Amino acid sequence: MANPAIASRLQSERPADQASEIGPPPHDDTPPLALTMNPLVYFEIPVADMKRACLFYERVFEVSLELREIDGNEMALFPHAEGAAGASGALARGESYVPGKAGARIYFGVSDVAATLHLAVSAGGEVNYPVTEVPEYGVVAEFIDTEGNCIALFAGRGGSASAAKPLAEHDPPRQAP
């Protein structure tokens, strides 16, 4: 049964001729937010050791992270390109951030899944799910980072052909800057 307080509020917000009806609001031609944008806008990856995690992620994704303190938490922000597709996020260390394999899977878009997985392993991570082709979508893989989080990689159709090769077939990883 519906919560009486919510049902009462819904009834009071509707015109008198609809007051007895409980259901969806009147039809509106405006598309829902979920259809006008991708749903992920920001992410945070919990870490226990910020220095170790920064070294790992900077090497794997070949980026520089920006260290900040936000709301009493230690953060390392991934690059953000205003107006570009996709979301950005941060590594986060604080009381409410507990690293672990059981949390949500975050998928990083990369051009070559196998090469990025190789970088993750060479930086101290371990393979959780091998490079796998998902027909009609692309290529995926997962690794466990140095903090114990499970992170996924994705290259869409048309990504690098080497993305489908096994990890062992790649050259040694590039050195981090």
GIRA-V230375 format. One record per backbone hydrogen bond with DSSP energy under -0.5 kcal/mol. NH is the residue of the N-H (numbers start at 0). CO is the residue of the C=O. E is the energy in kcal/mol with one decimal. If there is no record, write none. Layout:
BEGIN
NH&CO&E  NH&CO&E
END
This chain:
BEGIN
6&2&-2.5  7&3&-2.5  8&4&-2.0  9&5&-2.7  10&6&-2.2  11&7&-2.1  12&8&-1.4  13&10&-1.0  17&14&-2.1  18&14&-0.6  18&15&-0.9  20&17&-1.8  34&31&-2.1  35&31&-0.6  35&32&-1.5  36&32&-1.1  40&38&-0.6  42&87&-0.9  44&89&-2.7  45&43&-0.6  46&91&-2.3  49&47&-0.5  52&48&-2.6  53&49&-2.9  54&50&-2.3  55&51&-2.2  56&52&-2.8  57&53&-2.7  58&54&-1.7  59&55&-2.6  60&56&-2.3  61&57&-0.7  62&57&-0.8  65&76&-2.1  66&64&-0.6  67&74&-2.8  69&67&-0.5  69&72&-2.6  72&69&-2.0  73&92&-2.5  74&67&-3.3  74&72&-0.5  75&90&-2.0  76&65&-3.0  77&88&-3.0  81&79&-0.8  83&80&-2.3  87&40&-0.8  89&42&-1.9  90&75&-2.5  91&44&-2.8  92&73&-3.0  96&93&-1.5  97&95&-0.7  98&96&-0.6  102&99&-0.7  105&103&-0.5  105&149&-0.6  106&104&-0.5  107&105&-0.6  107&151&-2.7  108&106&-0.5  109&153&-2.6  115&111&-2.2  116&112&-2.7  117&113&-2.3  118&114&-2.0  119&115&-2.3  120&116&-2.3  121&117&-2.6  122&118&-1.4  123&120&-1.4  124&119&-2.9  125&143&-1.7  127&141&-2.5  128&141&-1.8  131&139&-2.9  133&137&-3.5  134&132&-0.7  136&133&-2.5  137&133&-2.1  138&154&-2.7  139&131&-2.7  140&152&-1.3  141&128&-2.5  142&150&-2.8  143&125&-3.0  144&142&-0.6  144&148&-2.6  147&144&-1.4  149&99&-0.7  150&142&-3.1  150&148&-0.6  151&105&-2.7  152&140&-3.1  153&107&-2.3  154&138&-2.3  156&136&-1.7  158&155&-2.0  159&110&-2.5  162&159&-1.7  163&160&-1.3  164&161&-1.5  168&165&-1.6  169&166&-1.7
END
